[in-house]
Amino acid sequence: MERHHWMRWRKTILWLTTLVIIGTVVWRGGPTYWTVAWVIVSTLFQLVFAMLFMIIQFVALFWFLARGRTYWILPGETGSSWDDYRGNPEIVENAKRIVTLLKGVKEFKEMGGEAVRGLLLCGPPGTGKSYLAQVIANEAQVPFAYASAPSFQNMFFGVGNLKVMRIYKKARKLANVYGACIIFIDEVDAIGMSRQAGGGGGGLFGMGSGLLNELLLQMDPPNIDGSKIAKLLRSLGLRKKKAERPAVLTVAATNLPDVLDPALLRPGRFDRKIWVDAPDYDGRIDVFNYYLQKVKRDSSFTPDRAALDTIGYSPAQIKHIVNESVVIAHQRGAELATYEDFRDAMETYEWGLKQPLRSMSDDEKRNVAYHEAGHAVAQYLLKPHDRVWKVTIIRRGGALGLAATKPTTERYNRSDSEILAGIQVCLAARAVEEEFLGKKLNGVTSDLKHATLLAGAYLGLVGMGDELFSWQVLGSRAEGLRALRPKINNLLKDQMLQVKKLVLDHTSFVHSIAGALLEKGDLTGEEIEDIYVGLYGHTRPEPPVVKVGEYKTLTENAHITKSDTMTGE
């Protein structure tokens, strides 16, 4: 240390001696020396001024480019609390532990622990990942920075690094004031992709993983004193205490956790990972209770009923549907939103607006009606775990008609019989076209595609055929389907024969649904069930267990039924 100080003072003495000698020579040299010295000084001043002007231009340019689109939220500004985060109570319990650590950083360090540095939130869009980070910051009463990972990227190499450095520098300053600070980075996979896969950000004039490397460094930096006073005292040897790291928690969200770089996921950076998924039935009831208490509605629009219809919905989707229900009710001049408004909002969200084709001929309408009647009959008779939701021949989006179902309960696995039943539902429209209309129509494109995928999965993915071969080892689904094409085609033909027999055994049911569709345009699941009860005098029977190869040929009576029903009368 003493040698280091002596070297610094020796350089200072040498510079001062040199300046004194030059000044003495110029002073004693008279006016000629003064003129030469003035010219040299003037020239140097102009060069320095030009260099400073260029530096200021570059600094101004990089300062403008390096301004990150970051929103800084101080404690209590949003007012979001645990009561506002609904649908996933287990996630709330995990998040409360983080808040406990943030509130007691000092006490936790005194116990010998280190504050959590990173929390990774994974899950599909709309499940409340960014909102959870806001709640954590508000409950912990610490500042919160909201930034999008793509906003760090820039065409000039190094500008993105400056953005990351600035946001973490400010976060450490705020952490020293409030005790901790949270930085939330949305869509972190945009800059955090694995470097082996060619990710990590970069720019037009410097491609590479520099932005990711900067993020890695800022998340887990060495212990340093950021204040100028601390740096001055340490340089003079007056500060012996080791530097302390401010408690900055990085919370990041992504839909693609598998593509992130391993260095980003190691302990010390993202210490914890929480999967934020769509809520289950009880969670959806909780979310609906939260949003429905804010709107005016009648007694038919209940959280339990709505939660059953929205299996797989995220909280963001539920919020949107509830709001759309109120919009629809307001547009029709009602003071209360009803369950029918909720159904209309869901149908518009899932399928698009109603766009009737008024110029469609009666023959084409009849074709579409029988096509959708085939789907509806197979859905009603073969899928006990689903309920028919809506059958329509009114155009929505790109579909001339559709037959949709909703699960009766949440289910997480399917049997071989259920997959085969799904194949038959896809093929039922073509079966009705052939047996009831005597022709084949081009509206089965998506039906055949879905049936082929189901058959391929049945045989080559879940091992329900006569082999345990899995197409996943081939690297792509297309190669697997190509390898299994003969067996898939045989399975589809076999299921087609079975569903043809099904629709021919329920000829009156098919005709009644098609006729009602031609008359009304839309049918609900309740109306489908009323038609069945009116024809057969009882509700839907227990569906048959669908198997492979149960029917090889159509019976003679089935062909007679075909000829009798060609006209659809």
C-alpha positions in Angstrom: 0.0 0.0 0.0 2.8 2.5 0.9 4.7 1.7 -2.3 1.5 2.3 -4.3 1.1 5.8 -2.7 4.7 6.6 -3.3 4.4 5.8 -7.0 1.4 8.0 -7.3 3.1 11.0 -5.6 6.3 10.5 -7.7 4.3 10.8 -10.9 2.7 14.0 -9.6 6.0 15.5 -8.7 7.5 14.7 -12.1 4.6 16.4 -13.9 4.8 19.5 -11.7 8.6 19.7 -12.3 8.2 19.4 -16.0 5.5 22.2 -16.1 7.8 24.5 -14.0 10.7 24.0 -16.3 8.6 24.7 -19.4 7.1 27.8 -17.8 10.5 29.1 -16.8 11.9 28.7 -20.4 9.0 30.4 -22.0 9.1 33.3 -19.5 12.8 33.9 -19.9 12.6 33.6 -23.7 10.8 36.9 -24.3 8.0 37.8 -26.7 9.1 35.3 -29.4 8.8 32.4 -27.1 5.5 33.8 -25.8 4.0 34.0 -29.3 5.1 30.4 -30.1 3.7 29.2 -26.8 0.4 31.0 -27.4 0.1 29.4 -30.9 0.8 26.0 -29.5 -1.7 26.4 -26.6 -4.3 27.8 -29.0 -3.9 24.9 -31.4 -4.1 22.4 -28.5 -7.2 24.2 -27.2 -8.9 24.0 -30.6 -8.0 20.3 -30.9 -9.3 19.6 -27.4 -12.5 21.6 -28.1 -13.1 19.7 -31.4 -12.6 16.4 -29.5 -14.9 17.4 -26.7 -17.5 18.5 -29.2 -17.4 15.0 -30.9 -17.4 13.3 -27.6 -20.4 15.3 -26.4 -22.2 14.4 -29.7 -21.5 10.7 -29.2 -22.5 10.8 -25.5 -25.7 12.6 -26.4 -26.5 10.0 -29.1 -25.8 7.1 -26.9 -27.7 8.7 -24.0 -30.7 9.0 -26.2 -30.4 5.5 -27.5 -29.7 4.0 -24.1 -32.9 5.4 -22.5 -34.6 2.3 -21.4 -38.4 2.1 -21.6 -38.6 1.3 -17.9 -41.5 2.2 -15.6 -40.5 3.0 -12.0 -43.2 2.4 -9.5 -42.7 3.5 -5.9 -44.1 1.7 -2.9 -47.9 2.0 -2.6 -48.3 3.5 -6.0 -50.3 0.7 -7.6 -52.1 -0.4 -4.5 -52.1 -4.1 -5.6 -52.4 -6.5 -2.7 -52.8 -10.3 -2.1 -56.6 -9.8 -2.2 -56.3 -8.7 -5.8 -54.3 -11.7 -7.0 -56.9 -14.6 -7.4 -57.0 -18.1 -8.8 -53.7 -19.6 -7.6 -53.5 -19.6 -3.8 -50.4 -21.9 -3.8 -48.5 -19.3 -5.8 -49.5 -16.6 -3.4 -48.1 -18.6 -0.5 -44.7 -19.0 -2.3 -44.7 -15.3 -3.1 -45.4 -14.3 0.5 -42.2 -16.0 1.5 -40.3 -13.8 -0.9 -42.0 -10.7 0.6 -41.0 -11.9 4.1 -37.4 -12.0 3.0 -37.6 -8.6 1.3 -39.1 -7.0 4.4 -36.5 -8.5 6.7 -33.3 -8.2 4.6 -31.2 -6.8 7.5 -32.4 -9.4 10.0 -31.9 -12.2 7.5 -28.3 -11.1 6.8 -27.6 -11.0 10.5 -28.6 -14.7 10.7 -25.9 -15.4 8.0 -28.3 -15.7 5.0 -28.3 -13.9 1.7 -31.2 -12.2 0.1 -32.9 -13.9 -2.9 -31.6 -12.4 -6.1 -33.8 -13.9 -8.7 -37.3 -15.3 -9.2 -38.4 -16.7 -12.6 -42.1 -16.9 -13.4 -43.0 -19.4 -16.1 -46.4 -20.0 -17.7 -48.7 -19.2 -20.6 -49.8 -15.7 -21.4 -52.4 -14.0 -19.3 -51.9 -16.0 -16.1 -50.8 -12.9 -14.1 -47.0 -13.2 -14.0 -46.3 -9.4 -14.2 -49.2 -8.7 -11.9 -47.7 -11.0 -9.3 -44.4 -9.1 -9.4 -46.3 -5.8 -8.8 -48.1 -7.4 -5.8 -44.9 -8.6 -4.3 -43.3 -5.2 -4.6 -46.3 -3.4 -3.1 -46.7 -5.9 -0.2 -43.0 -5.6 0.5 -43.2 -1.8 0.2 -40.1 -1.6 -2.1 -39.7 0.2 -5.4 -40.6 -1.7 -8.6 -39.1 -1.4 -12.1 -41.1 -2.7 -15.0 -39.1 -3.4 -18.2 -39.6 -5.5 -21.3 -36.6 -7.5 -22.4 -36.9 -6.6 -26.1 -36.5 -2.9 -25.1 -32.9 -3.6 -24.1 -32.0 -4.6 -27.6 -30.4 -2.1 -30.0 -28.9 -2.1 -33.4 -25.6 -0.6 -31.9 -23.6 -3.0 -30.0 -23.1 -1.9 -26.3 -26.2 0.3 -26.1 -28.3 -2.5 -24.7 -25.5 -3.1 -22.1 -25.8 0.5 -21.1 -29.5 0.1 -20.6 -29.0 -2.9 -18.3 -26.3 -1.2 -16.4 -28.4 2.0 -15.8 -31.5 0.1 -14.6 -29.4 -1.9 -12.1 -27.5 1.1 -11.0 -30.7 3.0 -10.2 -32.1 -0.1 -8.5 -29.1 -0.4 -6.1 -29.5 3.3 -5.2 -33.2 2.8 -4.4 -32.4 -0.4 -2.5 -30.0 1.5 -0.2 -32.9 3.9 0.5 -35.8 1.5 0.9 -33.9 -1.7 1.9 -34.6 -3.6 -1.3 -35.8 -3.1 -4.9 -37.4 -5.3 -7.5 -36.7 -5.3 -11.2 -39.3 -7.1 -13.4 -38.2 -8.1 -16.9 -41.0 -9.4 -19.1 -40.3 -11.8 -21.9 -36.8 -12.5 -20.7 -36.3 -15.2 -23.3 -35.7 -12.3 -25.8 -32.3 -11.6 -24.4 -31.8 -14.8 -22.3 -31.8 -17.5 -24.9 -29.1 -20.1 -24.7 -25.8 -19.0 -26.2 -25.3 -22.4 -27.7 -28.4 -21.9 -29.7 -27.2 -18.5 -31.0 -29.3 -16.4 -28.6 -28.3 -13.8 -26.1 -29.1 -10.6 -28.0 -26.7 -8.4 -30.0 -26.8 -5.6 -32.6 -26.3 -4.9 -36.2 -22.7 -3.8 -35.6 -21.9 -6.4 -33.0 -23.8 -9.6 -33.0 -23.2 -11.9 -30.1 -24.2 -12.6 -26.5 -22.9 -9.3 -24.9 -26.4 -8.3 -23.7 -26.9 -11.6 -21.9 -23.4 -11.5 -20.4 -24.1 -8.0 -19.1 -27.4 -9.3 -17.5 -25.5 -12.2 -15.9 -23.0 -9.8 -14.4 -25.5 -7.3 -13.1 -27.6 -10.1 -11.5 -24.6 -11.5 -9.6 -22.0 -8.7 -9.4 -19.0 -8.6 -7.0 -19.4 -6.8 -3.7 -18.7 -3.1 -4.5 -19.4 0.3 -2.9 -21.4 2.3 -5.3 -21.3 5.7 -3.5 -18.6 8.2 -4.3 -17.8 8.9 -0.6 -17.2 5.1 -0.1 -14.9 5.0 -3.1 -12.9 8.0 -1.9 -12.5 6.7 1.6 -11.4 3.3 0.3 -8.9 4.9 -2.1 -7.4 6.8 0.8 -7.2 3.7 2.9 -9.7 5.0 5.4 -12.5 2.4 4.9 -11.6 -1.1 6.0 -15.2 -2.5 6.1 -16.1 -4.9 3.3 -18.5 -3.7 0.7 -22.2 -4.9 1.0 -24.4 -5.8 -1.9 -27.8 -4.0 -2.0 -30.8 -6.3 -2.1 -32.0 -6.1 -5.7 -34.5 -8.9 -6.6 -34.8 -9.6 -10.4 -38.2 -11.1 -11.2 -38.5 -12.3 -14.8 -41.3 -13.8 -16.8 -41.3 -16.1 -19.8 -43.5 -18.5 -21.8 -40.4 -20.4 -22.9 -38.2 -21.4 -19.9 -36.6 -24.3 -21.8 -34.7 -21.9 -24.2 -33.0 -19.9 -21.4 -29.2 -20.1 -20.9 -28.1 -22.4 -18.1 -26.0 -19.7 -16.6 -29.1 -17.6 -16.1 -30.9 -20.4 -14.2 -28.2 -21.3 -11.8 -28.5 -20.4 -8.1 -27.3 -16.9 -7.4 -29.2 -15.6 -10.3 -32.6 -17.1 -10.6 -32.7 -18.9 -7.3 -36.3 -19.9 -7.6 -38.7 -20.8 -10.4 -42.5 -20.7 -10.1 -44.8 -22.1 -12.8 -47.9 -19.8 -13.1 -50.5 -21.8 -14.9 -54.2 -21.2 -15.7 -56.4 -21.7 -12.6 -58.4 -24.8 -11.9 -62.2 -24.9 -11.3 -61.9 -23.6 -7.7 -59.5 -21.0 -8.8 -61.7 -19.8 -11.6 -64.6 -19.5 -9.2 -62.4 -17.3 -7.1 -61.5 -15.1 -10.1 -65.1 -14.8 -11.2 -66.2 -13.9 -7.6 -63.6 -11.1 -7.7 -64.7 -9.6 -11.1 -68.4 -10.3 -10.9 -68.8 -8.4 -7.6 -67.9 -5.3 -9.6 -70.6 -5.6 -12.3 -74.4 -5.6 -12.3 -75.8 -9.0 -13.2 -78.9 -11.1 -12.7 -79.1 -14.4 -10.8 -78.5 -16.6 -13.8 -74.9 -15.3 -14.2 -73.2 -17.1 -11.3 -69.5 -17.8 -10.7 -70.0 -21.6 -10.5 -71.8 -21.7 -13.9 -69.3 -19.4 -15.6 -66.3 -21.3 -14.1 -67.6 -24.6 -15.6 -67.7 -23.0 -19.1 -64.2 -21.5 -19.0 -62.0 -24.6 -18.4 -58.5 -23.6 -19.5 -59.1 -19.9 -19.3 -56.5 -17.6 -17.8 -57.4 -14.7 -15.4 -56.8 -12.2 -18.2 -59.2 -14.0 -20.5 -61.9 -14.2 -17.7 -61.6 -10.5 -17.0 -62.0 -9.8 -20.8 -65.1 -12.1 -21.1 -66.8 -10.5 -18.0 -66.2 -7.1 -19.4 -67.5 -8.1 -22.8 -70.6 -9.5 -21.2 -71.3 -6.1 -19.7 -70.7 -4.4 -23.1 -73.2 -6.7 -24.8 -75.8 -6.1 -22.1 -75.3 -2.3 -22.3 -75.6 -2.4 -26.1 -79.0 -4.1 -25.9 -80.2 -1.5 -23.4 -80.2 -3.8 -20.3 -79.3 -2.8 -16.8 -78.1 -6.2 -15.8 -75.7 -8.6 -17.5 -77.2 -12.1 -18.0 -75.7 -15.6 -18.6 -76.8 -15.3 -22.2 -74.7 -12.2 -22.5 -71.8 -14.2 -21.1 -72.3 -17.0 -23.6 -72.4 -14.5 -26.5 -69.2 -12.9 -25.2 -67.5 -16.3 -25.1 -68.7 -17.4 -28.5 -67.5 -14.1 -30.1 -64.1 -14.4 -28.3 -63.6 -18.0 -29.3 -65.1 -18.1 -32.8 -65.5 -14.5 -34.0 -68.4 -12.4 -34.9 -71.5 -13.7 -36.6 -71.4 -13.0 -40.3 -74.4 -14.7 -42.0 -74.1 -15.5 -45.7 -77.4 -14.2 -46.9 -76.7 -15.1 -50.5 -76.1 -18.8 -49.7 -78.5 -21.1 -51.6 -80.9 -23.5 -49.9 -79.0 -26.5 -51.1 -75.7 -25.2 -49.7 -77.4 -24.4 -46.4 -78.8 -27.9 -46.3 -75.3 -29.3 -46.9 -73.8 -27.3 -44.0 -76.7 -28.3 -41.7 -76.3 -32.0 -42.3 -72.5 -31.7 -42.0 -72.8 -30.1 -38.5 -75.7 -32.4 -37.5 -73.2 -35.3 -38.0 -70.7 -33.8 -35.7 -73.4 -33.0 -33.1 -74.9 -36.5 -33.1 -71.5 -38.1 -32.6 -70.5 -35.6 -29.9 -73.8 -36.2 -28.0 -73.7 -40.0 -28.2 -69.9 -40.8 -28.0 -68.5 -38.2 -25.6 -69.9 -38.6 -22.0 -67.3 -36.3 -20.5 -68.3 -33.4 -22.8 -71.5 -31.5 -23.3 -72.6 -30.0 -26.6 -72.2 -26.3 -26.2 -73.4 -24.9 -29.6 -74.2 -26.1 -33.1 -74.6 -23.4 -35.7 -74.7 -23.0 -39.5 -74.1 -19.2 -39.3 -70.7 -18.2 -40.5 -68.2 -17.2 -37.8 -64.7 -16.3 -38.8 -63.6 -18.6 -41.6 -66.0 -21.5 -40.7 -69.4 -21.8 -42.4 -70.7 -23.7 -39.4 -69.4 -25.4 -36.3 -70.4 -27.8 -33.5 -68.6 -27.2 -30.2 -68.5 -28.9 -26.9 -67.4 -28.0 -23.4 -66.0 -30.4 -20.8 -68.4 -31.3 -18.0 -65.4 -31.5 -15.5 -61.7 -30.8 -15.7 -59.8 -33.9 -16.9 -56.1 -34.5 -17.2 -55.9 -37.8 -19.1 -57.8 -39.6 -21.9 -58.4 -43.3 -22.5 -58.0 -45.1 -25.8 -61.7 -45.3 -26.2 -62.0 -41.6 -25.8 -59.4 -40.9 -28.5 -61.2 -43.2 -30.9 -64.4 -41.5 -30.1 -62.8 -38.2 -30.9 -61.7 -39.6 -34.3 -65.3 -40.7 -35.0 -66.6 -37.2 -34.1 -64.2 -35.7 -36.7 -65.3 -38.3 -39.3 -69.1 -38.1 -38.5 -69.6 -35.1 -40.9 -68.2 -37.0 -43.9 -70.2 -40.1 -42.9 -73.4 -38.1 -42.9 -72.5 -36.5 -46.2 -72.1 -39.9 -47.8 -75.0 -41.7 -46.2 -77.6 -38.9 -46.1 -76.7 -36.5 -48.9 -75.0 -39.0 -51.3 -72.0 -36.8 -52.0 -68.7 -35.7 -50.5 -68.1 -32.0 -49.7 -64.9 -30.1 -49.3 -65.8 -28.8 -45.8 -64.0 -31.7 -44.0 -60.5 -30.3 -44.5 -59.9 -29.5 -40.8 -61.9 -32.6 -39.7 -59.6 -34.9 -41.6 -56.5 -33.1 -40.4 -57.6 -33.4 -36.8 -58.7 -37.0 -37.2 -55.3 -37.9 -38.8 -53.4 -36.2 -35.9 -55.5 -38.1 -33.4 -55.0 -41.4 -35.2 -51.2 -40.7 -35.4 -51.0 -39.9 -31.7 -53.1 -43.1 -30.9 -50.7 -45.3 -32.9 -47.3 -43.5 -32.7 -47.2 -41.3 -29.6 -49.1 -42.9 -26.7 -48.7 -46.6 -27.7 -52.4 -47.5 -27.9 -52.1 -49.6 -31.1 -50.3 -52.9 -31.6 -46.9 -51.3 -31.3 -45.0 -49.2 -28.7 -43.2 -47.2 -31.4 -43.1 -43.4 -30.7 -42.6 -40.9 -33.5 -40.8 -38.5 -31.2 -37.6 -40.4 -31.8 -37.8 -39.4 -35.5 -37.4 -35.8 -34.7 -40.6 -34.4 -36.2 -44.3 -35.3 -36.3 -44.4 -35.2 -40.1 -41.8 -38.0 -40.3 -43.8 -40.0 -37.8 -47.1 -39.6 -39.6 -45.4 -40.5 -42.9 -43.9 -43.7 -41.3 -47.3 -44.7 -39.9 -49.4 -43.7 -42.9 -50.7 -47.1 -43.9 -51.8 -48.0 -40.3 -53.3 -44.5 -39.8 -55.3 -44.8 -42.9 -56.6 -48.3 -41.9 -57.6 -47.0 -38.5 -59.4 -44.1 -40.0 -61.3 -46.3 -42.4 -62.3 -48.6 -39.5 -63.6 -45.7 -37.4 -65.4 -44.3 -40.4 -67.4 -47.6 -40.7 -68.3 -47.5 -37.0 -69.5 -43.9 -37.1 -71.5 -44.5 -40.3 -73.4 -47.2 -38.4 -73.9 -44.9 -35.5 -75.5 -42.1 -37.6 -77.6 -44.6 -39.5 -78.9 -46.1 -36.3 -80.0 -42.6 -35.3 -81.4 -41.4 -38.6 -84.2 -39.4 -37.0 -81.8 -37.7 -34.7 -79.7 -36.5 -37.6 -82.7 -35.3 -39.6 -84.2 -33.5 -36.6 -81.0 -31.6 -35.8 -80.4 -30.6 -39.4 -84.1 -29.5 -39.8 -83.8 -27.4 -36.6 -80.6 -25.8 -37.8 -82.2 -24.9 -41.1 -85.1 -23.3 -39.2 -83.2 -21.5 -36.4 -79.5 -21.3 -37.5 -78.3 -22.0 -34.0 -78.9 -24.8 -31.4 -77.7 -24.9 -27.8 -76.7 -28.1 -26.0 -80.0 -28.0 -24.1 -82.0 -27.9 -27.3 -80.0 -30.8 -28.7 -80.9 -32.8 -25.6 -84.6 -31.8 -25.9 -84.6 -33.1 -29.4 -83.2 -36.5 -28.3 -85.6 -36.9 -25.4 -88.5 -36.0 -27.7 -87.5 -38.7 -30.2 -86.5 -41.5 -27.9 -88.3 -40.7 -24.6 -85.2 -40.8 -22.4 -81.9 -38.9 -21.9 -78.6 -39.8 -23.5 -77.7 -43.4 -22.8 -74.4 -44.6 -21.6 -72.1 -44.4 -24.7 -70.6 -47.5 -26.2 -66.9 -48.3 -25.5 -65.3 -47.6 -28.9 -62.8 -50.1 -30.0 -60.6 -50.8 -33.1 -62.0 -53.3 -35.7 -65.4 -53.8 -34.1 -67.2 -53.3 -37.4 -65.6 -54.4 -40.7 -68.6 -53.8 -43.1 -71.9 -52.1 -43.0 -74.9 -54.2 -42.6 -77.5 -54.8 -45.3 -80.1 -52.8 -43.3 -77.7 -49.9 -43.1 -77.5 -49.7 -46.9 -81.3 -49.8 -47.1 -81.5 -47.0 -44.6 -79.1 -45.0 -46.8 -81.3 -45.3 -49.9 -84.4 -44.3 -47.9 -82.8 -41.2 -46.5 -81.1 -39.8 -49.5 -83.6 -37.0 -49.9 -83.4 -36.2 -46.2 -87.2 -36.5 -45.7 
